[in-house]
Amino acid sequence: IPTLNLLESDQSILSVDQWNLLSNLVHRFDENSGYAFVERFIDQQNRLPLKLRFKHSSVNDFFTSMKRNIQLVFEKNRHFLSLSHHDRTALLRSTVEYTTSVGGMFTVRQYKLFDYPPFYESAEMIFQPSAAKLTKCVIDQLDPDNTFIKLVLAIVAFSTINYTVYRKNIQIGFTNIKAILPIQDMYTDLTWRYLLYKYGHREAVIRFSKLLRCLFLVIWAIVEAHESQKFTEMIDYVIEQTEQTLCL
């Protein structure tokens, strides 16, 4: 983000502190989300004979590692680290499949991985054809503004809403939800102000509305993916690794 130019052109919508928060968030995502890993994976696959590219096992390992990399972005977030031990655990377990799924869809779009038929076929085998189809719908409809998507990921990461999928291991209440709600509000306000600055009120409303429809599709895709044991194993692995890293 050309932060300096943005600050020079308009300081009325976002404060300097908000621009700094936005820049840090984007930088943290780019630094920790594993772009180098994705590029290395694609390069390795393209070096293989055509019939051996994007096989089930390699794509499964790729998705597992990608989800773990995306979660790294949020476990290093200072607002997340400011929460109590209990509430970090509760937040991690209730949001991880949504942050890693949206972040994964964003990454797949960035590198156009679904344009490789063998990759898409392996994704169907891993997550169920219905989930892969819905995922492709989300990817096709995601807003083209990458900064907006990264902001939305931060909102999702601090969401306290229980979604539609029942998972026994996430039924943990928050001990101090009042510490989390201001963080939600802060990232939501930041996202809205960013859209207002860049697109104006009318376009900001349209983009936010479209994004909400996309998130409903994400939830539907996750519901379908829960029929796959591989998906739940990936989520459990990310939770386990994150808890070990943070000693939760």
N, C-alpha and C positions, 0 to 999 in steps of 0.2 A: 504494500500500500504506500503510495507517495504521501506519507503523513505530513511532511513539511508543506507541500503544496496545498494540501487540503486545509491545513491550519491557516495558511496565508490567505486563502480565498474566503473562508467562512468560519467564524468562531462562535456563531450564535446558536447553532443547533447542538453541537457537541463541545464539551469543555476540553481543556488540555488534558486533564486527568482521564477523561473518557477516551480520547484519542490514544493516549498511552496504553490504556487497558486494551483497546482494540488491537493496537499494533503488537502488544505482547502476546495476546491470544493467538493471533495469526502466526506470529513467529514461532510460538511454542508448538502449534499444530504442524507447521512445515518442518520443524526441527525434529519432532518426535514421532510423527505418524508413519515413518518407514518408507518414504518415497524411494530412497536408495535401494531398499530391499525389493520393492516392486519392480524397479527398473532392472535390477539384477536377475530377478525371477524371469522376466520377459526375455531378457538377453539369453539366459540359459536355455529356455524353452526353444527359442528361435534357432539355436545352434544344433538342436536335435533333428533327426530325420522327421519328416512330416507325420508319419504314423505314430511317432512316440511323443509328440508334443501335447502338453496339457492333459496328461492322463489323470485319472481319478485320484490316485494317491498324492501326486504332486500338487494338484489343485486343492485337495483337502488340506494338505500341510500349509499351502499358501494362505488359505482363508483363516486358518487357526493363527498363524503368525501375524497376519494383517490385523485381525481383531485385537490381538495382544498389543501390537504397536499403537493402535488407535487409543486403547485404554490408557496407555502411558501418558498421553496428552493430558488426561484428566487427573490421574493420580499425582501429577506434579503441580497441579493447580493450587495456588496458595489459598484460595477460598475453600477448596476441598480439605486441604490440610489443616485449616483453622477449626474444623468441626471436631466434635468429640469422637473418641474411638468407636463408640457404639453407632453414632449417626453416620460416620464414614462407611462402616460396614453395611448398614441398612441402605444407604444411598447407592453404594456400589452394587449390591445385589438386586436392587429394584430397577436400576437404570442400565446396567451393563449390556443387556441384549439389544437395547434401543440405541445407545451411543455407538456400539460397535457395528450394528447393522447399518445405521444411517451413514456412519463414517466409512464403512466398507463399500456401500453403494456409491458414495461420493468418489472413492478411490478407483473403483471399477470404471466409473464414468470417465475419470481423468485420463485413464490409460486405455479406454475403449476396449476393455478385455472381453466384453460380451460380443464384440465384433469377430472374435476368433471362435468359429463354430465348435471346435473340440473343447474349448474352455467352457462355453455355455452348456454343452452336453454333460460335461463333468459336474458343473454346478447343479444341473437337473438331478443327477444321480445322488449328489450329496444332500441337497436341500428339499427334494421333491420337485417335480415339474411345475406344479401349481405355484410354489414359492418362487421358483426361478422366473416364471412368467411375470408374477407380480413385481419382483425385484427389477425386472427389465422395464416395466411400466414406470416404476419410481425413477429409475435412472433417466428415462426419456423425458420425465416431467420435472426433474430437479431444476431449480433456478440456476441459470448460467453464471450468476455472480458467486464466485467461490468464497469470498469474504462473508457474504450473507449466510451461506451454508455452515461455515465454521462457527459463526455466532449462534446459529440455531442449535448446533451440536452442544454448545455450552449451556443453552437453556435446557435442553433435554437432559444433560448430565446432572442438573440440579433439580430435576422435576421430582415432586413428592407424590405424584399421582400413581396409583396402582392401575396397571393396564389390564387387558382382557385375558392374558395368559396366566393360568394358575401355576405357580412353582412353589413347592413346599418350602424350599430353602430361602425364599425372600420374604416370608411373612414375619418381618421384624419391624416393630413400630419405632418411630423416632422419639428420642428422649427430649429433644429441644428443637422442635420444628421451627420455632421463631428465629433460630439462628440460620436456617436454610432459606426461609421465605425472602429475606432481604437480598440474598444472592440471586435467587430466581428473578426478583423484580429488577435488580441491577442489570442483569444480562438481557432481559426482555426490553427494558428501556433503552439500553445501548443499541440493541438490534433495530428497534423502531427508529431511533434517532439517526442511525446510519442510513437506513432506507430513505428517511425524509431528506437527509442531506443529499444523497446521490440521485434520487429519482423524483422527489416532490411527493405531495400527499396522495394524489390519485394513484400514481404508479406504485407507491409504497403499500397502499391498501390492497391493490391487485396482487402484488407479489406475496404479501403475507397470507392472503386468502388462498392462493394457489399452493403455497408451502404447507398450509394446514391440511389441505386435501391430500397432498403428498404424504404427510405424516400418518394420515388414516390408512393409506395404502401400505405404508411401512408396517403398521400394526397388523394389518391383514396378512402381509407376507410373513411376519414372524409367527403368527398363529399357524399358518400352513407349514412353516419350517419346523415347528415343534413336533410335527409328525415324524421328523427325521431324528434318529438317535445321534447322528453326527453333529447336528446343530447344537443339541443340548450338551454334548460332550465338549464342544468348542467353548460354549459359554461357561460351563463348569471349570474348564481349564483356565480361562481368563480370570475368573473369580479367584481361583486357588492361587494363581501366580501373583495377582495383585495383592491379595491378603498376605502372602508371604513377604512380598517386597515391603509392604507398609506395616508388617507385623500386626495385622488386625486380628 
